C-alpha cells in the first residue's frame, strides 16, 4: 500500500477508508486502530484520529469507550423492521405538529436542499446527495415544537447515515429520489396535514423498500 501525500491528508485518508468500507474491503465489525492506520498509510495518529471522527459522523465507523472503533454494520432486517418505521413515526409526528409553522424561510431551505441534490447528481457526488437528503428530512423534524422529535432523530442519525451510505449510491435512482422530494414540497405547500403525513410515509417506504436488496448484497460481499 503506497503512502498518502501530505496534502489534504485527512480528506485523502477519509476518502480511501470510505471507499474500502462501501466496497466491502473493510467488512462490518472490522476493528480499526489509530496505530495500524498510521503505520499503513504513513501518517500521524492525529491525522488518523481526525479522519475517524469524520467517518464516525458519516455513520461508517462506531466508537465505543474502552472498546475502540470498528466498521459500522446495518442489516436489511434492522432497516426494514426498525429504522424505517421509526423514521415514519418521527416525521409524521413532526408534520402533524409543525406543518402549520412552515414559512417562507422553511421553503427557501427546502429549495436550497433540492438545488444541492441536483448539483450532487450532476457531479455524481453520492456523499453530497446523501448529506442533502439528511438535511431535507431534518428540516421536517426541526419544525416540530416538541423537543422529543429531534432527540429521537438524533439518536438514530448515525444509523440513517449508514443506511444511506450503503444503499443510495447503489440504486441508480438518484434522479427519481430528487423528483420525489420535490413532490413532497409541493404537497407541504398545500398545508394539508393529512396529505402531507400520508406523503411522507409513502416517500420513506417507496424510496427504500424496493432497494433493500442492496443491503443483502453488501452483507454478502
C-alpha positions in Angstrom: 0.0 0.0 0.0 1.5 3.3 -1.1 1.9 6.2 1.3 -0.5 9.0 1.0 0.7 12.5 0.2 0.6 15.0 3.0 -1.6 17.5 1.1 -5.2 17.2 2.3 -4.1 14.1 4.3 -7.3 13.8 6.3 -9.5 14.1 3.3 -7.4 11.6 1.3 -7.4 9.1 4.1 -11.2 9.5 4.7 -11.9 9.0 1.0 -9.7 5.9 0.9 -11.3 4.3 4.0 -14.8 5.3 2.9 -14.1 3.6 -0.4 -12.9 0.4 1.3 -15.9 0.3 3.7 -18.5 0.8 1.0 -16.8 -1.7 -1.3 -16.8 -4.3 1.4 -13.0 -4.4 1.6 -13.3 -3.3 5.2 -16.3 -5.5 6.3 -18.7 -4.6 9.0 -17.3 -5.1 12.6 -13.7 -4.9 11.4 -11.6 -3.4 14.1 -9.9 -0.1 13.3 -7.0 1.2 15.4 -5.2 4.5 15.1 -1.8 2.9 15.2 -2.4 0.4 12.5 -3.8 3.0 10.1 -0.9 5.4 11.0 1.6 2.7 10.2 -0.2 1.5 7.0 -0.6 5.0 5.4 2.5 6.7 6.9 0.5 9.4 8.7 0.4 10.7 12.2 -2.1 9.3 14.7 -3.5 12.9 15.0 -4.5 12.7 11.3 -6.0 9.2 11.8 -7.9 10.5 14.8 -9.4 13.4 12.8 -10.2 11.0 9.9 -12.0 8.6 12.2 -14.1 11.4 13.6 -15.2 12.3 10.1 -16.2 8.7 9.3 -18.0 8.4 12.6 -20.1 11.4 11.8 -20.9 9.8 8.5 -22.1 6.7 10.3 -19.4 4.5 8.8 -17.4 3.9 12.0 -18.7 3.2 15.5 -16.5 4.1 18.5 -17.2 2.7 21.9 -15.5 3.8 25.1 -12.9 1.2 26.4 -13.6 -1.0 23.3 -12.2 1.0 20.5 -13.5 1.6 16.9 -14.9 -0.7 14.3 -16.7 -0.5 10.9 -20.4 0.0 11.4 -22.9 -2.5 10.3 -26.5 -2.4 9.3 -28.8 -5.1 8.0 -31.9 -5.2 5.9 -33.8 -6.6 8.9 -32.8 -3.6 11.0 -33.7 -1.1 8.3 -37.0 -2.7 7.4 -38.2 -3.6 10.9 -36.8 -0.8 13.0 -35.2 2.2 11.2 -37.9 2.9 8.6 -40.8 2.6 11.0 -39.1 4.9 13.5 -38.4 7.4 10.7 -42.0 7.3 9.6 -43.3 7.9 13.2 -40.9 10.8 13.8 -41.6 12.6 10.6 -45.3 12.1 10.6 -45.4 13.4 14.2 -43.3 16.4 13.2 -45.5 17.2 10.3 -48.7 17.0 12.4 -47.2 19.4 14.9 -45.1 21.6 12.6 -46.6 21.9 9.1 -48.6 24.9 10.1 -45.4 26.6 11.1 -43.7 26.2 7.7 -43.0 29.7 6.4 -41.1 31.3 3.6 -37.8 30.6 5.2 -38.7 26.9 5.5 -39.5 26.6 1.8 -36.3 28.5 1.0 -34.4 25.9 3.0 -36.2 23.1 1.1 -35.3 24.9 -2.2 -31.6 25.1 -1.3 -31.5 21.4 -0.4 -33.2 20.4 -3.6 -30.7 22.5 -5.6 -27.9 20.8 -3.7 -29.4 17.4 -4.6 -29.5 18.4 -8.3 -25.8 19.5 -8.2 -24.8 16.3 -6.5 -26.5 14.3 -9.2 -24.7 16.4 -11.9 -21.4 15.9 -10.1 -22.0 12.2 -9.4 -21.4 13.0 -5.8 -23.2 10.4 -3.8 -22.0 11.7 -0.5 -23.2 15.2 -1.2 -26.6 13.8 -2.2 -26.9 11.8 1.0 -26.0 14.9 3.0 -28.7 16.9 1.3 -31.2 14.1 1.8 -30.4 14.1 5.5 -30.8 17.9 5.6 -34.2 17.7 3.9 -35.6 15.4 6.5 -34.0 17.3 9.3 -36.0 20.4 8.2 -39.2 18.4 8.7 -38.1 17.2 12.1 -36.9 20.6 13.3 -40.2 22.2 12.5 -41.8 20.3 15.4 -42.0 22.4 18.5 -41.6 19.3 20.6 -38.0 18.5 21.6 -38.6 14.8 21.7 -38.9 14.5 17.9 -35.4 15.9 17.4 -34.0 14.0 20.3 -35.2 10.6 18.9 -34.0 11.7 15.4 -30.5 12.5 16.8 -30.4 9.1 18.4 -30.9 7.3 15.1 -29.0 9.8 12.9 -25.8 7.6 12.6 -27.9 4.6 11.6 -29.7 6.7 8.9 -26.3 7.9 7.6 -25.0 4.3 7.4 -28.2 3.2 5.7 -27.9 6.0 3.1 -24.2 5.5 2.6 -24.6 1.8 1.8 -27.8 1.9 -0.2 -28.3 5.2 -2.0 -25.4 5.1 -4.4 -26.0 1.6 -5.4 -29.6 2.1 -6.5 -29.0 4.2 -9.6 -32.2 6.0 -8.7 -31.0 9.5 -7.6 -33.0 11.5 -10.2 -36.1 9.7 -9.1 -35.3 10.4 -5.4 -34.9 14.1 -6.3 -38.3 14.3 -8.0 -39.9 12.5 -5.1 -38.5 15.1 -2.7 -39.8 17.9 -5.0 -43.3 16.3 -4.9 -43.2 16.3 -1.1 -42.5 20.0 -1.0 -45.4 20.6 -3.4 -47.7 18.7 -1.1 -46.4 20.5 2.0 -47.2 23.9 0.3 -50.9 22.9 0.2 -51.0 23.0 4.0 -53.0 19.7 4.0 -51.7 17.9 7.1 -53.4 14.6 6.3 -52.0 14.6 2.7 -48.5 15.5 4.0 -48.5 12.8 6.6 -49.6 10.2 4.1 -47.0 11.5 1.6 -44.0 11.3 3.9 -44.9 7.7 4.8 -45.2 6.8 1.1 -41.9 8.6 0.4 -39.9 6.8 3.1 -41.3 3.4 2.1 -41.2 3.8 -1.7 -37.7 5.2 -1.9 -36.3 2.5 0.3 -38.2 -0.8 0.3 -37.6 -1.6 -3.4 -33.9 -1.2 -2.9 -33.3 -3.1 0.4 -31.8 -6.0 -1.5 -28.7 -3.8 -1.9 -28.1 -4.3 1.8 -28.2 -8.0 1.4 -25.6 -7.8 -1.4 -23.4 -5.7 0.9 -23.6 -8.1 3.8 -22.7 -10.9 1.4 -19.7 -9.0 -0.1 
